[in-house]
Amino acid sequence: MERTTAMVISHLEWFSLLRPLEEDVAQSYTLPVEQDAQHASTGVAATLRRRGPNAIARASKEFAETKETLAVSGAQNARTSETLEIKERKNIDAHWKSIIKRFFVRVLRRILPELADDLDTARKVVFLDKELAELTVYIDGPEQRTDVLARVPTKSGRDVWLILHVEIQGPEGGDLPERMFYYNSSLRVTYLKKKSDISDAISFAILTAKRPCGEDELYLRESYRNRLAYEYPSLKLWELDSVELEASMNPFDWALYAGKCALESGRNDRLKVDYLKKLSEKLDSKGWSHEEKLALFRFMDLLLRPKSPEMRKEFDVYVDRRKKEGKIVYLSMIEENAEKRGEKRGEKRGEKRGEKEKALAVASRMLDAGEPVEKILRYAEISPKELDDLIKTREN
């Protein structure tokens, strides 16, 4: 990268000299050049004139090659950035799915309370990952989405299949109503007709980012007096009341609260750290199990993790302080990393202690040899106090 930067600077200077010499060569490029730099380069310009058109042509060729190199490098950086964003998004997808499965009954209590009331607690909810994977490949191809398909037992004795979509995609994606319809209809065609113990297939969408402007909340098709309309219920994260979510004793509401904080903070790392501190302190007062709090804190950590090293360090210091104060701190990925860094710091401290012991051993041998104090301090690289302490130790 440094070499590329040096090439750019070099060729910018060259081209600033070429422009007044050969307008027909230089007119394809428009480069901002400092006025004083042009004046300072008069001697080099004179050299180019003496060398003639070949020198100018070579410089032009080199500049064109540099320009192409920069274009390739920029494209590679863009691809790398896109890959990292996709990886991060998949990680967030996986954590949303994990939270939904862990707190599924309480998820129902938030999104479909009528189904939660009809739940047969004597039987277990079954997550149909295999069936969902088959539907996903059929509708979306190999692309994985944050969807959960569950077989929910009801008091009637028949089950309801619920497909729950968590839509993380923002304004750039406008196919949600169509996807909701395709999943629901495919579920009905593929499974409901074959299974007499299933009463219905229903859908729900959790929207974690604002949708495209003007997007309908239903799937509607009309043609030659045929009309097909499919509506589905949804939860919009940005419309939820933060005070209500924070006070709630439903752990899934707390996950939604973390999601709303992430949405409101955007790319502002300062806000993210402030939210993380606030959420971690509030989490201590909740009456949930340690495992539930741990799952929620990991989720919060992932959604609100700051990208800047300075902000990450600030939160690490905050976590260390809370531990020293005896406050409850739930191991997150951030804290695990901090502990690893602590182990490394411990190793470094051990190395420093070893080096200090060697330095004191050198000083001790020099004292035995009757070397002057100034020489001992200089060669052993210890402080006057350390030397005084060493002398006292030897006398005792």
Secondary structure in CASP SS format (residue, H / E / C, confidence):
PFRMAT SS
TARGET T0000
AUTHOR 0000-0000-0000
METHOD secondary structure of the structure
MODEL  1
M C 1.00
E H 1.00
R H 1.00
T H 1.00
T H 1.00
A H 1.00
M H 1.00
V H 1.00
I H 1.00
S H 1.00
H H 1.00
L H 1.00
E H 1.00
W H 1.00
F H 1.00
S H 1.00
L H 1.00
L H 1.00
R H 1.00
P H 1.00
L H 1.00
E C 1.00
E H 1.00
D H 1.00
V H 1.00
A H 1.00
Q C 1.00
S C 1.00
Y C 1.00
T C 1.00
L C 1.00
P C 1.00
V C 1.00
E C 1.00
Q H 1.00
D H 1.00
A H 1.00
Q H 1.00
H H 1.00
A H 1.00
S C 1.00
T H 1.00
G H 1.00
V H 1.00
A H 1.00
A H 1.00
T H 1.00
L H 1.00
R H 1.00
R H 1.00
R H 1.00
G C 1.00
P H 1.00
N H 1.00
A H 1.00
I H 1.00
A H 1.00
R H 1.00
A H 1.00
S H 1.00
K H 1.00
E H 1.00
F H 1.00
A H 1.00
E H 1.00
T H 1.00
K H 1.00
E H 1.00
T H 1.00
L H 1.00
A H 1.00
V H 1.00
S H 1.00
G H 1.00
A H 1.00
Q H 1.00
N H 1.00
A H 1.00
R H 1.00
T H 1.00
S H 1.00
E H 1.00
T H 1.00
L H 1.00
E H 1.00
I H 1.00
K H 1.00
E H 1.00
R H 1.00
K H 1.00
N H 1.00
I H 1.00
D H 1.00
A H 1.00
H H 1.00
W H 1.00
K H 1.00
S H 1.00
I H 1.00
I H 1.00
K H 1.00
R H 1.00
F C 1.00
F H 1.00
V H 1.00
R H 1.00
V H 1.00
L H 1.00
R H 1.00
R H 1.00
I H 1.00
L C 1.00
P H 1.00
E H 1.00
L H 1.00
A H 1.00
D H 1.00
D C 1.00
L E 1.00
D C 1.00
T C 1.00
A C 1.00
R C 1.00
K C 1.00
V C 1.00
V E 1.00
F E 1.00
L C 1.00
D H 1.00
K H 1.00
E H 1.00
L H 1.00
A H 1.00
E H 1.00
L H 1.00
T H 1.00
V H 1.00
Y H 1.00
I H 1.00
D H 1.00
G C 1.00
P C 1.00
E C 1.00
Q C 1.00
R C 1.00
T C 1.00
D E 1.00
V E 1.00
L E 1.00
A E 1.00
R E 1.00
V E 1.00
P E 1.00
T E 1.00
K C 1.00
S C 1.00
G C 1.00
R C 1.00
D E 1.00
V E 1.00
W E 1.00
L E 1.00
I E 1.00
L E 1.00
H E 1.00
V E 1.00
E E 1.00
I C 1.00
Q C 1.00
G C 1.00
P C 1.00
E C 1.00
G C 1.00
G C 1.00
D C 1.00
L H 1.00
P H 1.00
E H 1.00
R H 1.00
M H 1.00
F H 1.00
Y H 1.00
Y H 1.00
N H 1.00
S H 1.00
S H 1.00
L H 1.00
R H 1.00
V H 1.00
T H 1.00
Y H 1.00
L H 1.00
K C 1.00
K C 1.00
K C 1.00
S C 1.00
D C 1.00
I E 1.00
S E 1.00
D E 1.00
A E 1.00
I E 1.00
S E 1.00
F E 1.00
A E 1.00
I E 1.00
L E 1.00
T C 1.00
A C 1.00
K C 1.00
R C 1.00
P C 1.00
C C 1.00
G C 1.00
E C 1.00
D C 1.00
E C 1.00
L E 1.00
Y E 1.00
L E 1.00
R E 1.00
E E 1.00
S E 1.00
Y C 1.00
R C 1.00
N E 1.00
R E 1.00
L E 1.00
A E 1.00
Y E 1.00
E E 1.00
Y C 1.00
P C 1.00
S E 1.00
L E 1.00
K E 1.00
L H 1.00
W H 1.00
E H 1.00
L C 1.00
D C 1.00
S H 1.00
V H 1.00
E H 1.00
L H 1.00
E H 1.00
A H 1.00
S C 1.00
M C 1.00
N C 1.00
P H 1.00
F H 1.00
D H 1.00
W H 1.00
A H 1.00
L H 1.00
Y H 1.00
A H 1.00
G H 1.00
K H 1.00
C H 1.00
A H 1.00
L H 1.00
E H 1.00
S H 1.00
G C 1.00
R C 1.00
N C 1.00
D H 1.00
R H 1.00
L H 1.00
K H 1.00
V H 1.00
D H 1.00
Y H 1.00
L H 1.00
K H 1.00
K H 1.00
L H 1.00
S H 1.00
E H 1.00
K H 1.00
L H 1.00
D H 1.00
S C 1.00
K C 1.00
G C 1.00
W C 1.00
S C 1.00
H H 1.00
E H 1.00
E H 1.00
K H 1.00
L H 1.00
A H 1.00
L H 1.00
F H 1.00
R H 1.00
F H 1.00
M H 1.00
D H 1.00
L H 1.00
L H 1.00
L H 1.00
R C 1.00
P C 1.00
K C 1.00
S C 1.00
P H 1.00
E H 1.00
M H 1.00
R H 1.00
K H 1.00
E H 1.00
F H 1.00
D H 1.00
V H 1.00
Y H 1.00
V H 1.00
D H 1.00
R H 1.00
R H 1.00
K H 1.00
K H 1.00
E C 1.00
G C 1.00
K C 1.00
I C 1.00
V C 1.00
Y C 1.00
L C 1.00
S C 1.00
M H 1.00
I H 1.00
E H 1.00
E H 1.00
N H 1.00
A H 1.00
E H 1.00
K H 1.00
R H 1.00
G H 1.00
E H 1.00
K H 1.00
R H 1.00
G H 1.00
E H 1.00
K H 1.00
R H 1.00
G H 1.00
E H 1.00
K H 1.00
R H 1.00
G H 1.00
E H 1.00
K H 1.00
E H 1.00
K H 1.00
A H 1.00
L H 1.00
A H 1.00
V H 1.00
A H 1.00
S H 1.00
R H 1.00
M H 1.00
L H 1.00
D H 1.00
A C 1.00
G C 1.00
E C 1.00
P C 1.00
V H 1.00
E H 1.00
K H 1.00
I H 1.00
L H 1.00
R H 1.00
Y H 1.00
A H 1.00
E C 1.00
I C 1.00
S C 1.00
P H 1.00
K H 1.00
E H 1.00
L H 1.00
D H 1.00
D H 1.00
L H 1.00
I H 1.00
K H 1.00
T H 1.00
R H 1.00
E H 1.00
N C 1.00
END
